[in-house]
């Protein structure tokens, strides 16, 4: 019997809830890196994906996102010099 895998176990896995925010001013790889770093440093955030140009920031957390998380993400984004525009409707 052959041994086979149905998934790629080498990829990092980040389980949890996701929320997408819009952030203004993310127009380059540099901006993408800054926003990824500052949002990734927010307590409870386990993953961040930032799209250049659209400013869509998808945040993964272990717990369900709430208003407190929104406020922490907004503060981090604002302090980094970008414009936090809030959650994007699902």
PASEBA-1860 file (N, C-alpha, C; in nm, 3 decimals):
! residues 90
1> XXXXXXXX> 0.085/-0.118/0.000/0.000/0.000/0.000/0.089/0.124/0.000 ~ 0.058/0.218/-0.083/0.142/0.338/-0.092/0.098/0.442/0.010 ~ 0.195/0.520/0.052/0.168/0.628/0.146/0.155/0.756/0.065 ~ 0.044/0.826/0.077/0.027/0.951/0.004/-0.037/1.054/0.095 ~ -0.019/1.179/0.060/-0.074/1.290/0.137/-0.173/1.366/0.051 ~ -0.279/1.409/0.113/-0.377/1.488/0.040/-0.359/1.637/0.065 ~ -0.272/1.671/0.158/-0.244/1.812/0.186/-0.093/1.833/0.189 ~ -0.051/1.956/0.172/0.090/1.993/0.179/0.119/2.033/0.323
9> XXXXXXXX> 0.183/1.946/0.398/0.210/1.972/0.540/0.322/2.073/0.562 ~ 0.388/2.118/0.457/0.497/2.214/0.475/0.447/2.357/0.485 ~ 0.319/2.381/0.452/0.266/2.518/0.458/0.228/2.553/0.601 ~ 0.255/2.676/0.644/0.212/2.716/0.778/0.060/2.722/0.785 ~ 0.007/2.683/0.896/-0.138/2.685/0.914/-0.175/2.785/1.021 ~ -0.271/2.865/0.989/-0.318/2.967/1.082/-0.469/2.950/1.095 ~ -0.510/2.883/1.201/-0.653/2.862/1.222/-0.711/2.982/1.296 ~ -0.837/3.002/1.279/-0.903/3.110/1.352/-1.001/3.185/1.267
17> XXXXXXXX> -1.045/3.295/1.320/-1.142/3.381/1.254/-1.070/3.487/1.171 ~ -1.130/3.527/1.060/-1.070/3.632/0.979/-1.164/3.752/0.968 ~ -1.103/3.867/0.960/-1.174/3.993/0.942/-1.096/4.073/0.838 ~ -1.167/4.142/0.751/-1.099/4.224/0.650/-1.129/4.371/0.676 ~ -1.024/4.450/0.673/-1.032/4.594/0.693/-0.984/4.663/0.566 ~ -1.021/4.789/0.550/-0.967/4.870/0.441/-0.874/4.975/0.502 ~ -0.755/4.985/0.443/-0.654/5.080/0.489/-0.610/5.163/0.369 ~ -0.620/5.294/0.380/-0.580/5.383/0.273/-0.430/5.407/0.273
25> XXXXXXXX> -0.374/5.421/0.153/-0.233/5.458/0.141/-0.139/5.343/0.122 ~ -0.191/5.221/0.102/-0.104/5.105/0.082/-0.080/5.090/-0.068 ~ 0.022/5.161/-0.117/0.046/5.165/-0.260/0.175/5.101/-0.306 ~ 0.251/5.044/-0.213/0.379/4.984/-0.252/0.411/4.866/-0.162 ~ 0.516/4.793/-0.200/0.560/4.680/-0.118/0.609/4.729/0.019 ~ 0.668/4.848/0.021/0.712/4.904/0.149/0.593/4.925/0.242 ~ 0.488/4.988/0.189/0.367/5.012/0.268/0.306/4.880/0.314 ~ 0.303/4.784/0.224/0.250/4.652/0.256/0.326/4.592/0.375
33> XXXXXXXX> 0.458/4.603/0.372/0.540/4.550/0.481/0.516/4.620/0.612 ~ 0.503/4.752/0.608/0.479/4.829/0.730/0.346/4.789/0.792 ~ 0.241/4.787/0.711/0.108/4.754/0.762/0.106/4.610/0.814 ~ 0.168/4.519/0.743/0.176/4.380/0.789/0.244/4.372/0.925 ~ 0.352/4.444/0.941/0.429/4.440/1.066/0.350/4.498/1.182 ~ 0.291/4.616/1.164/0.223/4.681/1.277/0.094/4.609/1.315 ~ 0.020/4.561/1.216/-0.103/4.488/1.248/-0.068/4.351/1.306 ~ 0.037/4.289/1.256/0.080/4.160/1.309/0.126/4.167/1.453
41> XXXXXXXX> 0.166/4.285/1.499/0.210/4.303/1.636/0.094/4.323/1.735 ~ -0.027/4.340/1.684/-0.144/4.359/1.770/-0.172/4.229/1.845 ~ -0.195/4.241/1.973/-0.222/4.124/2.056/-0.343/4.047/2.004 ~ -0.325/3.917/1.988/-0.433/3.831/1.942/-0.431/3.803/1.793 ~ -0.352/3.880/1.717/-0.344/3.860/1.572/-0.245/3.747/1.544 ~ -0.290/3.649/1.464/-0.205/3.535/1.431/-0.163/3.534/1.284 ~ -0.224/3.620/1.203/-0.187/3.627/1.063/-0.238/3.754/0.999 ~ -0.165/3.804/0.899/-0.202/3.927/0.829/-0.169/3.913/0.681
49> XXXXXXXX> -0.262/3.950/0.595/-0.238/3.958/0.452/-0.281/4.096/0.405 ~ -0.192/4.165/0.335/-0.219/4.301/0.289/-0.208/4.305/0.137 ~ -0.312/4.358/0.071/-0.312/4.372/-0.074/-0.268/4.514/-0.112 ~ -0.164/4.520/-0.193/-0.117/4.649/-0.242/-0.223/4.706/-0.337 ~ -0.245/4.834/-0.328/-0.338/4.900/-0.418/-0.479/4.907/-0.364 ~ -0.536/4.792/-0.326/-0.673/4.792/-0.274/-0.677/4.833/-0.128 ~ -0.567/4.808/-0.056/-0.564/4.838/0.086/-0.644/4.742/0.170 ~ -0.679/4.627/0.114/-0.752/4.528/0.192/-0.655/4.454/0.281
57> XXXXXXXX> -0.687/4.451/0.410/-0.602/4.388/0.510/-0.684/4.278/0.577 ~ -0.647/4.154/0.552/-0.717/4.041/0.613/-0.639/3.997/0.735 ~ -0.708/3.999/0.848/-0.646/3.969/0.977/-0.705/3.839/1.030 ~ -0.618/3.749/1.072/-0.660/3.623/1.133/-0.632/3.631/1.282 ~ -0.730/3.589/1.361/-0.717/3.588/1.507/-0.761/3.453/1.561 ~ -0.710/3.418/1.678/-0.751/3.294/1.742/-0.894/3.303/1.793 ~ -0.932/3.419/1.841/-1.067/3.442/1.894/-1.150/3.520/1.793 ~ -1.279/3.521/1.813/-1.367/3.599/1.727/-1.332/3.747/1.738
65> XXXXXXXX> -1.322/3.817/1.626/-1.290/3.960/1.629/-1.405/4.039/1.692 ~ -1.369/4.147/1.759/-1.469/4.230/1.824/-1.429/4.377/1.813 ~ -1.506/4.463/1.876/-1.479/4.607/1.870/-1.342/4.642/1.930 ~ -1.300/4.567/2.030/-1.169/4.593/2.091/-1.057/4.566/1.991 ~ -1.069/4.458/1.915/-0.968/4.429/1.812/-0.969/4.538/1.707 ~ -1.089/4.577/1.663/-1.100/4.684/1.564/-1.026/4.809/1.611 ~ -1.043/4.844/1.737/-0.979/4.964/1.792/-0.827/4.949/1.795 ~ -0.778/4.830/1.831/-0.633/4.808/1.835/-0.572/4.812/1.695
73> XXXXXXXX> -0.641/4.753/1.599/-0.591/4.756/1.461/-0.592/4.899/1.409 ~ -0.701/4.971/1.436/-0.711/5.111/1.393/-0.597/5.194/1.452 ~ -0.570/5.177/1.580/-0.463/5.252/1.645/-0.327/5.221/1.583 ~ -0.299/5.092/1.560/-0.171/5.053/1.501/-0.154/5.112/1.361 ~ -0.260/5.105/1.281/-0.256/5.157/1.145/-0.238/5.309/1.146 ~ -0.315/5.377/1.229/-0.305/5.523/1.239/-0.167/5.567/1.284 ~ -0.111/5.499/1.385/0.022/5.535/1.435/0.131/5.513/1.330 ~ 0.106/5.419/1.238/0.203/5.393/1.132/0.190/5.493/1.017
81> XXXXXXXX> 0.087/5.579/1.023/0.072/5.683/0.922/-0.021/5.649/0.807 ~ -0.103/5.546/0.826/-0.197/5.507/0.721/-0.339/5.538/0.767 ~ -0.432/5.535/0.672/-0.571/5.572/0.702/-0.657/5.448/0.721 ~ -0.699/5.424/0.845/-0.786/5.312/0.876/-0.928/5.349/0.838 ~ -0.991/5.268/0.751/-1.125/5.298/0.704/-1.231/5.203/0.759 ~ -1.189/5.108/0.842/-1.285/5.019/0.906/-1.297/4.884/0.839 ~ -1.392/4.806/0.891/-1.417/4.671/0.839/-1.482/4.675/0.701 ~ -1.452/4.575/0.623/-1.515/4.555/0.495/-1.627/4.454/0.516
89> XX> -1.746/4.483/0.467/-1.859/4.393/0.483/-1.828/4.258/0.419 ~ -1.867/4.153/0.488/-1.841/4.017/0.439/-1.928/3.981/0.323
END
